[in-house]
Amino acid sequence: MSRIHDALKRAEKDRSIYKRLDEAHGTRPIVDDPVENDTGENTIPFHARHQAAPTAPPGLLDPALARCSRVSWRPDAATMLSFGSGESVRGTEEFRTLRSRLYRLREERTLQKILVTSSMPKEGRSFVAANLAQVLACQPGCRTLLVDGDLRSPRLHSALGTSCTPGLGEYLLVEAEELEIIQRGQMENLFFIPSGRPISGQSEIISNGRLKLLLDRLEPLFDWIVIDSSAAMPVTDSGLMAKWCDGVVMVVRSNGTSFDVARKALEKFRQEHLVGVVLNSIPSDTKPETELYFRTSESGSSSPQAKG
């Protein structure tokens, strides 16, 4: 068992000690009332809102995350929208709306690990994953992990302006441990796992069980985990990854993705995994200041609003 896993086990043991002490003294954890922001989102971190048992003092697991590599990112301004500048940037409000709808869905179901995919390449999948992770990390105390799960044509390291190694590929090949592949950049609550070095036999390596192990070990450390994957139609990678995620968000390109192709891509995932569709690159003359359209499948329909 790795040293990293031992450290996580010790943290879990410490939490159980606090639990027994609270039970012995008949005390209950004191939790402040949820604070909602202007979008109606609950800003109490996921781990604080979903643990019934008393927990250790805040920050107990922070020393583990502190071991992640501190990297100076140089984000691509054309890809990574700015949420901290105070300026009105095209598309930022649509990502906030997407974030709000995901929070509302999470009140009804477990939704922590989100897979972002598309039917075909070049539909804006990585753009959506990167900016969704960034806007989630803007929430107070909300730790978010962005994972580049596209082992064939990775793009997220370029969007963030950082190295792609070591990363997911090295972990899946048992060449690196969990916290050795996680990067920390300028944003306090945003962490990143790049794709790693090029590997062959991607589908077989994804199926070897190491990805599930990684997610199981990192899940207690983060409020959200956003995974960018390969397109669903050409290869099976995203369908394999979806088995270990709580929900799938499908990205389709306005006036670029045919309805039939999008429908066939959706059929590759179980209905209960699909949480919604993002319509990307809507022409500005059609809907000014709008880049994204999110439609949840709560009504039973998960068909994308795409034109062929």
C-alpha positions as CSV (number, residue, x, y, z in Angstrom):
1,M,0.0,0.0,0.0
2,S,1.4,3.4,-0.9
3,R,2.6,6.0,1.6
4,I,0.0,8.4,0.3
5,H,-2.8,5.8,0.9
6,D,-1.4,5.3,4.4
7,A,-1.6,9.0,5.1
8,L,-5.3,9.1,4.0
9,K,-6.0,6.0,6.2
10,R,-4.5,7.8,9.2
11,A,-6.7,10.8,8.5
12,E,-9.8,8.6,8.4
13,K,-8.7,7.0,11.7
14,D,-8.3,10.5,13.2
15,R,-11.9,11.3,12.1
16,S,-13.2,8.1,13.8
17,I,-11.5,9.2,17.0
18,Y,-13.3,12.5,17.0
19,K,-16.5,10.7,16.3
20,R,-16.1,8.4,19.3
21,L,-15.2,11.3,21.6
22,D,-18.3,13.2,20.5
23,E,-20.5,10.2,21.0
24,A,-19.0,9.6,24.5
25,H,-19.8,13.2,25.5
26,G,-23.2,13.2,23.9
27,T,-22.4,16.1,21.7
28,R,-23.4,16.8,18.1
29,P,-21.4,18.8,15.5
30,I,-22.3,22.5,15.3
31,V,-23.1,23.4,11.7
32,D,-23.9,26.9,10.6
33,D,-27.1,27.5,8.5
34,P,-26.4,27.1,4.8
35,V,-25.6,30.4,3.1
36,E,-27.0,30.9,-0.3
37,N,-25.4,33.2,-2.8
38,D,-27.1,35.3,-5.4
39,T,-27.6,32.2,-7.7
40,G,-29.3,30.2,-4.9
41,E,-26.4,27.8,-4.4
42,N,-25.6,26.3,-1.1
43,T,-22.0,27.4,-0.3
44,I,-21.3,25.0,2.6
45,P,-18.8,22.5,1.3
46,F,-20.1,19.1,0.1
47,H,-18.2,17.1,2.7
48,A,-19.6,19.3,5.5
49,R,-23.2,19.0,4.2
50,H,-23.3,15.3,3.5
51,Q,-21.5,13.8,6.5
52,A,-23.9,12.8,9.3
53,A,-21.2,11.8,11.7
54,P,-19.1,14.4,13.6
55,T,-15.9,15.2,11.7
56,A,-12.4,16.3,12.7
57,P,-11.6,20.0,12.7
58,P,-11.5,21.7,9.3
59,G,-8.3,21.3,7.4
60,L,-7.4,17.9,8.8
61,L,-6.7,16.6,5.2
62,D,-5.1,19.8,4.0
63,P,-1.5,18.6,4.8
64,A,-2.1,15.8,2.3
65,L,-3.1,18.2,-0.4
66,A,-0.2,20.4,0.6
67,R,2.1,17.7,-0.8
68,C,0.8,18.3,-4.3
69,S,3.2,20.1,-6.7
70,R,2.8,23.9,-6.6
71,V,3.0,25.0,-10.3
72,S,2.8,28.4,-11.8
73,W,0.0,28.2,-14.4
74,R,-0.2,30.5,-17.4
75,P,-3.9,30.1,-18.5
76,D,-4.8,30.6,-22.1
77,A,-7.0,33.7,-22.1
78,A,-8.9,32.4,-25.2
79,T,-9.9,29.2,-23.3
80,M,-10.0,29.9,-19.6
81,L,-12.6,32.6,-18.9
82,S,-11.9,35.0,-16.1
83,F,-14.2,34.8,-13.1
84,G,-12.1,37.0,-10.7
85,S,-11.5,40.1,-12.7
86,G,-14.9,41.7,-12.1
87,E,-15.3,42.3,-15.8
88,S,-18.3,41.1,-17.8
89,V,-16.8,38.3,-19.8
90,R,-18.8,36.6,-22.5
91,G,-19.9,33.2,-21.3
92,T,-19.1,33.5,-17.6
93,E,-22.8,33.9,-16.6
94,E,-23.7,30.8,-18.5
95,F,-21.2,28.8,-16.5
96,R,-22.6,30.2,-13.3
97,T,-26.0,29.1,-14.5
98,L,-24.6,25.6,-15.2
99,R,-23.1,25.5,-11.8
100,S,-26.4,26.5,-10.1
101,R,-28.3,23.7,-11.9
102,L,-25.8,21.1,-10.9
103,Y,-26.1,22.3,-7.3
104,R,-29.9,21.9,-7.5
105,L,-29.5,18.4,-9.0
106,R,-27.2,17.5,-6.1
107,E,-30.0,18.2,-3.7
108,E,-31.8,15.2,-5.2
109,R,-29.0,12.7,-6.0
110,T,-25.4,12.0,-5.4
111,L,-23.4,14.2,-7.7
112,Q,-19.8,14.8,-7.0
113,K,-17.8,13.1,-9.9
114,I,-18.8,14.6,-13.2
115,L,-17.7,13.3,-16.6
116,V,-17.7,15.8,-19.4
117,T,-17.8,14.3,-22.9
118,S,-19.1,14.9,-26.4
119,S,-20.2,12.9,-29.4
120,M,-17.3,13.9,-31.7
121,P,-14.0,15.8,-31.3
122,K,-13.8,19.6,-31.5
123,E,-17.2,20.3,-29.9
124,G,-15.8,22.3,-27.0
125,R,-15.7,19.5,-24.4
126,S,-12.4,20.5,-22.8
127,F,-13.4,24.2,-22.8
128,V,-16.6,23.3,-20.9
129,A,-14.8,21.0,-18.4
130,A,-12.0,23.5,-17.7
131,N,-14.4,26.5,-17.1
132,L,-16.9,24.4,-15.2
133,A,-14.2,23.3,-12.8
134,Q,-13.0,26.9,-12.4
135,V,-16.4,28.3,-11.6
136,L,-17.0,25.5,-9.1
137,A,-13.7,26.3,-7.4
138,C,-14.8,30.0,-7.0
139,Q,-17.3,28.8,-4.4
140,P,-16.0,29.6,-0.8
141,G,-14.3,26.6,0.6
142,C,-15.1,24.4,-2.4
143,R,-12.2,22.2,-3.4
144,T,-12.4,21.2,-7.0
145,L,-10.3,18.7,-8.9
146,L,-10.0,18.9,-12.7
147,V,-8.8,15.7,-14.4
148,D,-7.7,15.4,-18.0
149,G,-9.0,11.9,-18.8
150,D,-8.5,12.3,-22.6
151,L,-5.5,10.0,-23.0
152,R,-5.5,10.4,-26.8
153,S,-5.7,14.1,-27.5
154,P,-5.2,15.9,-24.2
155,R,-5.8,19.7,-24.2
156,L,-6.3,20.8,-20.6
157,H,-2.6,21.3,-19.8
158,S,-2.4,23.7,-22.7
159,A,-5.5,25.6,-21.5
160,L,-4.0,26.0,-18.1
161,G,-0.5,26.6,-19.4
162,T,1.2,23.9,-17.5
163,S,3.1,20.6,-18.0
164,C,1.2,17.4,-18.9
165,T,3.5,15.1,-16.9
166,P,3.4,13.4,-14.5
167,G,-0.3,12.7,-14.8
168,L,-3.1,10.2,-15.2
169,G,-1.1,8.0,-17.6
170,E,1.7,7.5,-15.2
171,Y,-0.7,6.6,-12.4
172,L,-2.6,4.1,-14.5
173,L,0.7,2.4,-15.4
174,V,1.7,2.3,-11.7
175,E,4.5,4.7,-12.3
176,A,3.3,7.4,-9.9
177,E,1.2,7.7,-6.8
178,E,-2.0,9.8,-6.2
179,L,-0.7,13.0,-4.8
180,E,2.4,13.0,-7.1
181,I,0.2,13.7,-10.1
182,I,-1.9,16.5,-8.7
183,Q,-1.0,20.1,-9.4
184,R,-1.9,23.2,-7.5
185,G,-2.0,26.6,-9.3
186,Q,-2.8,30.1,-8.5
187,M,-6.4,29.5,-7.6
188,E,-6.6,28.2,-4.0
189,N,-9.4,25.6,-4.4
190,L,-8.6,24.4,-8.0
191,F,-6.4,21.3,-8.4
192,F,-5.5,19.6,-11.6
193,I,-4.4,16.1,-12.8
194,P,-3.0,16.3,-16.4
195,S,-3.2,13.4,-18.9
196,G,0.4,12.3,-18.4
197,R,2.8,11.0,-21.1
198,P,1.4,9.3,-24.2
199,I,0.4,5.7,-23.8
200,S,-1.0,3.0,-26.0
201,G,-3.9,0.6,-25.3
202,Q,-5.9,3.4,-23.6
203,S,-9.1,1.5,-23.3
204,E,-7.5,-1.5,-21.7
205,I,-5.5,0.6,-19.3
206,I,-8.6,2.6,-18.3
207,S,-10.3,-0.7,-17.5
208,N,-7.6,-2.0,-15.2
209,G,-9.2,-0.7,-12.1
210,R,-6.6,1.9,-11.2
211,L,-8.9,4.8,-12.2
212,K,-11.6,3.7,-9.9
213,L,-9.0,3.3,-7.1
214,L,-7.8,6.8,-7.8
215,L,-11.3,8.3,-7.6
216,D,-12.1,6.4,-4.4
217,R,-9.0,7.7,-2.7
218,L,-9.4,11.3,-3.8
219,E,-13.1,11.6,-3.4
220,P,-12.9,12.5,0.4
221,L,-10.5,15.3,-0.4
222,F,-12.7,17.2,-2.9
223,D,-16.2,18.7,-3.2
224,W,-16.3,18.3,-6.9
225,I,-14.3,16.2,-9.4
226,V,-14.6,17.2,-13.1
227,I,-13.2,14.7,-15.6
228,D,-12.6,15.6,-19.3
229,S,-12.8,12.5,-21.5
230,S,-12.4,11.5,-25.1
231,A,-15.3,11.9,-27.5
232,A,-17.9,9.1,-27.1
233,M,-18.4,8.1,-30.7
234,P,-14.9,7.3,-32.0
235,V,-13.6,5.4,-28.9
236,T,-15.0,3.7,-25.8
237,D,-12.9,5.5,-23.2
238,S,-15.7,7.9,-21.9
239,G,-18.2,5.0,-21.6
240,L,-15.7,3.1,-19.4
241,M,-15.0,6.1,-17.2
242,A,-18.7,6.9,-16.8
243,K,-19.1,3.7,-14.7
244,W,-17.1,5.3,-11.9
245,C,-18.7,8.7,-12.1
246,D,-21.9,10.1,-10.6
247,G,-23.1,11.9,-13.8
248,V,-22.3,12.6,-17.4
249,V,-22.6,16.0,-19.1
250,M,-22.7,15.9,-22.9
251,V,-21.4,18.8,-24.9
252,V,-22.8,19.4,-28.4
253,R,-21.8,22.2,-30.8
254,S,-24.5,24.5,-32.2
255,N,-24.8,24.1,-36.0
256,G,-22.1,21.5,-35.9
257,T,-23.4,18.3,-34.2
258,S,-26.1,16.5,-36.1
259,F,-29.1,15.3,-34.1
260,D,-28.5,11.6,-35.1
261,V,-24.9,11.6,-34.0
262,A,-25.7,13.3,-30.7
263,R,-28.5,10.8,-30.1
264,K,-26.2,7.8,-30.8
265,A,-23.6,9.2,-28.4
266,L,-26.1,9.5,-25.6
267,E,-27.1,5.9,-26.1
268,K,-23.6,4.9,-25.0
269,F,-24.4,5.9,-21.4
270,R,-27.0,4.7,-19.0
271,Q,-30.0,7.0,-18.7
272,E,-29.5,7.5,-15.0
273,H,-25.9,8.7,-15.6
274,L,-27.0,11.5,-17.9
275,V,-27.5,14.8,-16.0
276,G,-27.8,17.2,-18.9
277,V,-26.6,18.6,-22.2
278,V,-24.5,21.7,-22.9
279,L,-25.1,23.5,-26.2
280,N,-21.8,25.2,-27.0
281,S,-21.0,28.1,-29.4
282,I,-24.5,29.5,-30.0
283,P,-24.1,32.3,-32.6
284,S,-24.1,35.7,-30.9
285,D,-26.8,37.0,-33.3
286,T,-29.1,34.2,-32.2
287,K,-28.7,34.7,-28.4
288,P,-26.3,37.5,-27.4
289,E,-23.9,37.0,-24.6
290,T,-24.7,33.3,-24.4
291,E,-22.2,30.5,-25.0
292,L,-23.9,27.6,-23.3
293,Y,-27.3,26.0,-22.9
294,F,-27.9,23.4,-20.2
295,R,-30.9,21.2,-20.2
296,T,-31.2,18.6,-17.5
297,S,-32.9,15.3,-18.1
298,E,-35.2,15.7,-15.1
299,S,-38.2,15.7,-17.5
300,G,-37.2,12.4,-18.9
301,S,-35.9,13.8,-22.2
302,S,-32.2,14.0,-22.7
303,S,-32.1,14.9,-26.3
304,P,-29.7,17.8,-27.2
305,Q,-31.1,20.8,-28.9
306,A,-28.7,20.6,-31.8
307,K,-29.2,21.4,-35.4
308,G,-27.7,19.3,-38.2
